[in-house]
Amino acid sequence: MGILSGNPKEEPLHYGEVFDIWASQLVGNSLIAGYQTMINHAGDEDLKKLLVEAIETCQQEKKQVEELLKENGVGLPPAAPEPPDACLEDIPVGARIPDPAISATLSANIAAGLVTCSQVIGKSIREDVAMMYAQFHNQKVALGAKVLRLNKEKGWLFPPPLHLNKHGDC
């Protein structure tokens, strides 16, 4: 039997896996702090609920990835400190992040996360790593659908030009 056969958890990570896993943890740490700050700025209760869900998802991913890094002797990336709670009314109007911008940022982050998960899955030679990132991918798909629905319901979605002429009529 070769080094890459048997129990995947006993196989070494390759450098690409180590970098991708470590980098995803670094980004996840930043997203948690960023979403916590965005909650302070959000006025819409539905948006706040999705931000809380995003934080919980990131924290769950963080726990799994941290365990994997530790098991493989990889140092953990730095994490931003948790920002303090703030009252929306205490933030000057000109300094507030508007709800549509918060939602757009959340959407963009989810889209980037989907790409990252797909890349990690594609590069992985360890099945456990690929399966873990497939799980993360599926969670992001579900959250992304909720954010898309919210953006449509609130009128915050700015679609690109829509193609209405399907038959090429002049």
C-alpha positions in Angstrom: 0.0 0.0 0.0 1.2 3.5 -0.8 1.3 6.6 1.4 -2.0 7.8 -0.1 -4.1 4.7 0.5 -6.0 3.7 3.6 -7.5 6.1 6.1 -7.5 9.6 4.6 -6.9 11.2 8.0 -3.6 9.4 8.2 -2.5 10.8 4.8 -0.4 13.9 4.7 -1.8 17.1 3.4 -0.1 18.5 0.4 1.2 22.1 0.3 -1.8 23.3 -1.7 -4.3 21.8 0.8 -2.4 23.4 3.7 -2.4 26.8 2.1 -6.0 26.7 1.0 -7.2 25.5 4.4 -5.1 28.0 6.3 -6.2 30.9 4.0 -9.9 29.9 4.3 -9.5 30.0 8.1 -8.0 33.5 7.9 -10.8 34.8 5.7 -13.4 33.1 7.9 -12.0 34.8 10.9 -12.3 38.2 9.1 -15.8 37.5 8.0 -17.0 36.7 11.5 -15.7 40.1 12.7 -17.0 41.9 9.7 -20.5 40.4 10.0 -20.6 41.2 13.7 -19.8 44.8 12.8 -22.5 44.8 10.0 -25.1 43.7 12.6 -24.4 47.0 14.4 -25.2 48.9 11.2 -28.1 46.8 9.9 -31.6 48.2 10.5 -33.6 45.4 8.8 -34.4 42.5 11.1 -34.5 39.9 8.4 -31.0 41.0 7.3 -29.8 40.8 10.9 -31.1 37.2 11.1 -29.1 36.2 8.0 -26.0 37.9 9.3 -26.4 35.9 12.6 -26.8 32.7 10.4 -23.7 33.6 8.4 -21.7 34.1 11.7 -22.9 30.8 13.0 -22.0 29.1 9.8 -18.5 30.7 9.8 -18.0 29.7 13.4 -19.0 26.1 12.7 -16.6 26.0 9.7 -13.9 27.6 11.9 -14.2 24.9 14.5 -13.8 22.1 11.9 -11.0 23.7 10.0 -9.1 24.6 13.3 -9.3 21.0 14.3 -7.9 19.8 11.0 -5.1 22.4 11.1 -4.1 21.4 14.6 -4.3 17.6 13.8 -1.8 18.3 11.0 0.6 20.5 13.0 -0.2 23.7 11.1 -0.3 27.0 13.0 -3.5 28.9 13.1 -4.0 32.2 11.4 -4.7 35.3 13.5 -8.3 36.2 14.3 -9.7 39.7 14.6 -11.1 40.6 18.1 -14.9 40.5 18.4 -16.1 44.1 17.8 -18.2 45.7 20.5 -22.0 45.9 20.2 -23.2 49.3 19.1 -26.7 50.9 18.9 -27.7 51.8 15.3 -28.9 55.2 16.5 -25.4 56.0 17.9 -23.8 55.6 14.4 -24.1 58.8 12.5 -26.3 58.5 9.4 -23.4 59.3 7.0 -21.2 56.7 8.7 -23.7 53.8 8.6 -23.4 51.0 6.1 -26.8 50.9 4.4 -28.8 47.6 4.4 -28.6 47.1 0.6 -24.8 47.5 0.8 -24.6 45.0 3.7 -26.7 42.5 1.8 -24.7 43.0 -1.4 -21.4 42.4 0.6 -22.9 39.2 2.1 -24.0 38.0 -1.3 -20.5 38.7 -2.8 -18.8 36.9 0.1 -21.0 33.9 -0.3 -20.2 33.8 -4.0 -16.5 34.0 -3.3 -16.8 31.3 -0.7 -18.5 29.0 -3.2 -15.6 29.4 -5.6 -13.1 28.8 -2.8 -14.8 25.7 -1.6 -14.9 24.4 -5.2 -11.2 25.1 -5.6 -10.3 23.3 -2.4 -12.4 20.3 -3.4 -10.8 20.2 -6.8 -7.2 20.4 -5.4 -7.7 17.9 -2.5 -6.3 14.5 -2.6 -7.6 13.7 0.8 -11.3 12.6 0.7 -12.0 14.0 4.2 -10.9 17.5 3.2 -12.9 17.4 -0.1 -16.0 16.2 1.8 -15.6 18.9 4.5 -15.4 21.6 1.9 -18.3 20.0 -0.1 -20.3 20.4 3.2 -19.2 24.0 3.5 -20.2 24.6 -0.2 -23.7 23.2 0.4 -24.2 25.4 3.4 -23.2 28.4 1.4 -25.6 27.5 -1.4 -28.5 27.4 1.1 -27.5 30.7 2.7 -27.0 32.3 -0.7 -30.5 31.3 -1.7 -31.9 33.0 1.4 -29.9 36.2 0.8 -31.0 36.2 -2.9 -34.7 35.9 -1.8 -34.2 38.7 0.7 -32.6 40.9 -1.9 -35.5 40.4 -4.2 -38.2 40.9 -1.5 -36.6 44.1 -0.3 -35.9 45.5 -3.7 -32.1 45.5 -3.1 -31.2 43.4 -6.1 -29.7 45.3 -9.0 -29.7 42.8 -11.9 -27.5 43.3 -15.0 -29.4 44.2 -18.2 -32.1 41.6 -18.7 -32.3 39.8 -22.1 -36.0 40.1 -23.0 -35.7 39.6 -26.8 -35.3 35.8 -26.9 -36.0 35.3 -30.6 -33.7 37.9 -32.2 -36.6 39.9 -33.6 -35.7 43.4 -34.8 
